[in-house]
Amino acid sequence: MTSVEMGKSRASVFSRGRALADPLIYVQFAVIALLCIMILYPAAHIFAASVRDTDGSFSLRWFQEAYTNPRNYWAILNTIVVASGASLVATVAGSFLAWAVVRTNIPGRRLIEMTAIVPFITTPFLGALSWVMLANPTTGLINQAWQMLGASGPLINIYTLSGIIFVEALYEMPFVFLMVAGALRSMDPTLEEAALSSGASLMKTTFTVTLPLALPAILGGAFLVFALAAEQFGVPAVLGAPARIRVLTTSIIETEVSYPPRHGLGAALCITLLIIALGGLWLQRRALGKRSYTTVSGKGARSQRIALGKWRWAICGLCFAYIVLSVVLPVGTLVLSSLRTMWTAEISLDQFTLEHYRYVLFDYPITHRAVLNSLFLAVVGATVTMLLCALISVLSLRTRLPGRRLLDYLAMLPLGFPGVVLAFGLLQAWISPPLVLYGTIWILFIAYATRYLPIGVRSTSSTLMQIHPELEEASLSCGAGWFRTFRNITLPLLKPGLIAGWALLFVAFTRELSASVLLYSPTLEVFSVAVYDLAQAGSFRALSALAVLQILVSVAVLAIVKKVSGVDRTANSDGN
């Protein structure tokens, strides 16, 4: 079979004849309608609320207030500054880390690479709480130790705009690292080796050969981090509130929790944040959509790592500094805080206790509800979402039905919707008849599934594109219908992508805060909301214990999924 024939076959497995195509058209229309209800319906409510006055008439007063009121003006400006600063820091640091791990001979490369993705589990919100305990001007552990040395003032004040940028950059940096590392691995290393052999220095080779080749991935990571940092709620809420630093996400929440709520102003701010986030993602797409600067070897050239000589240990130290700042210090702080009765730089054995764990497990009333709700949303929600993602991938990649491009576009659209914006739209859409979902767990279910739908679709699509459609064709040729073929052939073949996507969604569902803080109601708290409530109450010892339990649950589930899926066995059989 020629490559052209394979491509045609791959794109039309489930559309081989009118009798088979007709039911699929109905299925596709149903999926498109479902996505419109999940995504476009809440978005329409946001736009409607932004141009509707309190009496229901058309008005632009909310945009006028959003852009002329000094409080809102500074919130917009701070959002752009934080997003730009975090993007710059994360891009420089993430690109450096990827280059060091992929292209040099520093020791501990595998450990660095494995540890660099831990911030996905610990989350920026927990990182911000950890850095409060470390760098609070008065009670922070670092500042207490600094003052014990004789200093009169704090060494670090985390309640600043630079503190917010620092923490967000730490926890968004893995996105840049993964993108740039993937680009560097796909390059032909002989280009760098040729430059070094010609007498170019390591620095000159890096800036004239390596970085230009990886430029699309670097720019793509930079704009992605810009969008993610702009939509971040947890870090500005924890670090910005004491210093009265407002950003768009905290301002949007404020319009809803204040009395009376100001839905119109919140909607106008949501549209502003949506424009900023979509702008970052549009620039990312432009960067990745341009002509690629990478060259992939067609002869399987073996990568020869650059020998750093005397700089080997220094660069290794810089890489481990990131691990210390983003993983060791924050996680260690949470564990230490959860086991101590007081938070001082002086440590003694009589300060250690398990009382905080006993409190959150048995006495804190929200914990049990939060655990049950989070596990239900994470297990059932992730499962249902991945099945929907598999169906979307098959319809968009394995058929030639009209509307498949629209289906793919709709599935990716939530990437541009910040969690707070999506939650605001869902709140407006489902708080009144004909269907009231607010006050039920289903509104959180829809919010999580919608927000993380693109992750699942990308996971299943990337796996499906690697599977030849011959087995599916054989099933259809033997008389099996499309649904039976999808259930018995396609889904089993998609198992690796489904499991990987399910694990990512499980972690994402248990850590989601931006959408949860607007949509939860009494008795419907989740893990992240329980931690947030404890933070608002100043119960840092208890929230540390609950945060540690949350991290342990996520790590345990990921380990079980890895074991069940046979990832290690596959890797070993491949010789990796």
Secondary structure, DSSP 8 states (H G I E B T S, - for coil): --HHHHHHHHH-TT-SSHHHHHHHHHHHHHHHHHHIIIIIHHHHHHHHHHTB-TTS-B--HHHHHHHHSHHHHHHHHHHHHHHHHHHHHHHHHHHHHHHHHHHB--TTHHHHHHHTTTHHHHHHHHHHHHHHHHH-TTT-HHHHHHHHTT-SS-S---SSHHHHHHHHHHHHHHHHHHHHHHHHHTS-THHHHHHHHTT--HHHHIIIIIHHHTHHHHHHHHHHHHHHHHT--HHHHHHTTTTT---HHHHHHHHHHSSS--HHHHHHHHHHHHHHHHHHHHHHHHHHHS-------SS------B--GGGHHHHHHHHHHHHIIIIIHHHHHHHHHHHBSS--S---GGGB-SHHHHIIIII-HHHHHHHHHHHHIIIIIHHHHHHHHHHHHHHHHS---TTHHHHHHHHHGGGGS-HHHHHHHHHHHSSSTT---TTSHHHHHHHHHHHTHHHHHHHHHHHHTTS-THHHHHHHHTT--HHHHIIIIIHHHTHHHHHHHHHHHHHHHHH--TTHHHH--TT---HHHHHHHHHHTT-HHHHHHHHHHHHHHHHHHHHHHHHHHTHHHHHHHTT-
